[in-house]
Amino acid sequence: MTERLPNRRVRFAWPDDFDPRWTPHTPELAAAANAVSLLMPFAEPFVVTSVRASLDDLERVDPDLAAEARSYARQEAQHHGQHRRFNDVVVAEYPGLRPVERGLRWAFGRLQRRSTRFGLAFAAGFETIAFVAARWVDSHQSLLRDAEPTAATLFLWHLAEEVEHKEVAFDVYEASGGGRLRYAWATAVAGVILATAALVGTWTILLADRRIFSPFAHIRLVSWSLSFIFSAVPVVVISALPGHHPRDLADPVGLEHWLDHLDPDTSTVPEWALP
């Protein structure tokens, strides 16, 4: 592994009149995405810390992978920094989300007490779930029709880079000694935290928007959730089996080449628009 991951120093600007209900035709999608975004400033620093803690040992056994891991950590740091700024805008509109953030801070504070090996297993499992999310969004881009383009770009840029570095955390975990049972357990923990944050955050937003009793809102959310679960469970199960490697997973067609349009002079990504 000799190719380094690009370090795209992007920065998204959020105007004062930005509406967190940024998917006008499917407002529940924005609510769910905003809720998931709350997780990023807590999960991704934990992932980055775990990977960086292994670098000295990794440098001795696999310098190329160590270099790739550093590039991966820089990408992840970019992700949670941009989501932190986005979340500040969302939480200002929905103050009821602050307890969700406090709960996530507490949960990841507890996880920080676990071993570095568990942290690496969590990172590998979390990246598997993120890869499934990228494939799901790629196959449901029609839901983003007429979405506010900056918000859509934030999420798609993040997911496209998750596809780009889908192997790195797994390879670092394997180089640290691996273990499929620990990986399966850590992936389950990541999934439970993600699902809980998404559920509570989405309901909080729907309650504030007075859509909590809308049957259409819940029908959409249940439909999307089941679709995601049916997409995720086979991948998560397969990923825990001996002999599996993330390179075996087929990349999403739409997101796979989206970052090819990176502006090399500004290191910015293209603003998303539905064709």
HELIX and SHEET records of a PDB file:
HELIX    1   1 PRO A   27  SER A   37  1                                  11    
HELIX    2   2 MET A   40  ALA A   53  1                                  14    
HELIX    3   3 LEU A   55  VAL A   61  1                                   7    
HELIX    4   4 PRO A   63  GLU A   93  1                                  31    
HELIX    5   5 PRO A   95  LEU A   97  5                                   3    
HELIX    6   6 ARG A   98  LEU A  111  1                                  14    
HELIX    7   7 THR A  116  SER A  139  1                                  24    
HELIX    8   8 GLN A  141  LEU A  144  5                                   4    
HELIX    9   9 PRO A  149  GLU A  164  1                                  16    
HELIX   10  10 VAL A  168  ALA A  175  1                                   8    
HELIX   11  11 ARG A  180  ALA A  208  1                                  29    
HELIX   12  12 PRO A  215  SER A  239  1                                  25    
HELIX   13  13 PRO A  246  ASP A  248  5                                   3    
HELIX   14  14 VAL A  253  GLU A  256  1                                   4    
HELIX   15  15 TRP A  258  HIS A  261  5                                   4    
END                                                                             
